[in-house]
Amino acid sequence: MSNQRRIVKVFLASPGDLQVERKLAKDVVDEFNNLWADNLGYQVDLIGWEETVASYGRPQSTINLDLAQCELVIGMMWKKWGTQPDMGGVYTSGFEEEFRTSVESRERSGKPEISLYFKVVGTEFLADPGEDLKKVISFKEEIIRGKTIYFENFEGESEFQSKILRCITRYVQKLRESEASAFRALSEVVVEPKADLPALTALGDSSRFLPEETEFLQAISDPALSAVTLSTLEVARFRLIAISQHRQGNDELNLGVHDANIIFANKDLLKLGRNEIFALMQCGLSNLKLENVPLWHWVSKSFRIETLPLWSRSGPKSERANAIYAMCAVSFSIPDDEREKTVSSWLSDKSSDDVKVEALRYLARCGVKSDLVRVEAEVSRSSYKTRSEAIRCYISISVRYGFDYALKAILRIKNEDISYTFLGEFLEKSDILSDAGLLEGLSHSSSGVRRISSIILRRRGLLPAEAAERLLSDDDAETRYEAIMALRSHGIAFSESDARKALIKPRIPFGAIFTRRQRQDEEGERVFERFRNDLLHEMSAAQLMEEVSSPRQKECAAYLNWVQRSWSERSDTLKLNIGNRFYDFVNDLIERAVKINGAGSIGAAAVSDSRMEMQRRFTRQALDTLSRRKIRSDIAFIRAEMDKNDIEFSEVDVEYFDKWGEWEDIERIIASISRDGSDRSLSLLSMGRVRIDYDKIGKAIYRIGAGRLKELLLKELHADIRSSIIDSSSKTQFSSLRDEDIESLLNDESIRVRKHACIKAIRSLSKGRLSNLIEKYLKKESYRYYNVVYWLDLGISLNRSWLTLACDNALQDEKLNGWQA
């Protein structure tokens, strides 16, 4: 499996009468990437297909810029020739301009490769072809006469998919073989070895052995001690000296993690030479991401943090990326006189992808406007390994200069797929985004950009009906929802059935055409439920009662809407239904199904068979509705229902207790989480596993148990909840813990609890107390966790400003990238 993908950009050209085929082509490409991109190391990006779903005023000149980036052009024709792109221009259609431009480029540079596909035209159209079809026929005859452009005919959808797949597969295989041959030829060239550390020579010492090393070597070589076994510390230092004598031509070696920690624990007993400290810093950098080898003591003792940019440019190649990672960890600002040569070195063609990835992450945090040119070039390079980080970096830097500026920057990389998670802040700053930029965003190839643009424009009442019509076919369910709501505001009615068809788009993946197996559209289902709730809110009382009585309902949204319209009169009825687990309510639905469909009918049997599932779902939804009201007087009822131990976990319960809960409710929360992890078949009201936000739960439990931090930490809690409680605690509360209590956290089985305890200790305790903690920790006889040593070393080695940044960045990175043990 390849750990890097080469991006192959393919342009799809056609007039407007082949929209179905364009979507089919996209499905083929998606399936090809899912099946083969990892194994082959080549990912196909289809350019041009998105105009069928999100084109809003895209000029042909913009499309031609897309075309210039592609190395394979697939053209399709049927009956339409297309419209003239420019009044008075030389081309009679956009397709003709794309085709002629591609041919000219191929004659000039050998690229792109061109394949054409003609959909068979029925004989009834050929009898009286019309102007468009005459141009298509003439064009096809021109291709036949020229004998230089590959073309095929197709009829049905299945045949078209097969031919497109064959075209793409054939091109990727040919490209792969060609590039493999070029690589083999390059690998046969003999390159003279060059020194790997020219710029870092001054940091070490060229002496064979320094006095400190000579003294040690003589001591362990004393003939009088020949019968005495070397200690673990002596073995570790002997290895360190050998590694510090690395020369070009030898194997590259690093000190082991255990040996590095042995030397660190005994550093006060040793007189280490500069070369040894250099090797220890190199070892720390090599293992930096694992946080299991001390680094910062050696950095601050002999080399200073200001040497990291030099190390990132000229240090051992295996450590350059980690030197950048270290700079990013503390938000180290590159000095102005080093910035240009440092950033250009990181993002040069000679740099490895690992260096580029770390450089982009650093620039995302510490980059400035002048870095955008290089970052945009890295985005355009389309390396699979760096593209996601390059896009994130590009947006992060741009946002620092205003969200409208960032939106304009995003529109400049219109063919890049940008994750919606990168764009969430744009909704919060929507007031400063221009209408023109958002309208242009509707045609961006990224579904995330189209979603943001459609949401904000619809809020402003500025999403045009024509654009909304096109967005109904968007790949993103949220965007389709915004399109429906915009069209409704324009006076176009959408029934529940219409909305279901537009929002839920199960697809038949390529390769499953004969079995007709469909992929479920879970996102579409979720968005459809939101639309259905919108309809319920708009219904009259009579219409709503009809929905409440319908035996077809799978959710109790109609009933809950009915209750909330007159809460004071109907909330007691809601509590009765929760109390009896909606038994009577569901039983009434079954009786109505029998009455409507007849006893033994399929409809009545379906409702009866789903009784238990409906009771589970309705009860949980109803209790959520009650808890969301956050009425204090309901606490006794909610406690009683949770104590029955048959209702699955919900974060809504946590939110309620966060507001009104007391110490006893902490156990209820813990118990409900335990039920969530138990065998659901044994619980009446378990409906399937949900993702639990342990961080949110930890914050709530901390607030409920305010002032009792030690007692909270003694409870049997999920490790992520304990970590969240530690984070939530105030500096005063944490520093009031005894050293023994903190040491208990440092010895926790969870690596995350240990890390968060260290970070909180660094933030809360004095340097003197931290020094005592690490000294005691290093001297203890029992097992020591290396990540504790790493973090406490950082805490006593860096000044307060670096520490604040290091701790903030560590927690921010964990939140952004997710916790990985």
Disulfide bonds with the S-S distance in Angstrom:
none
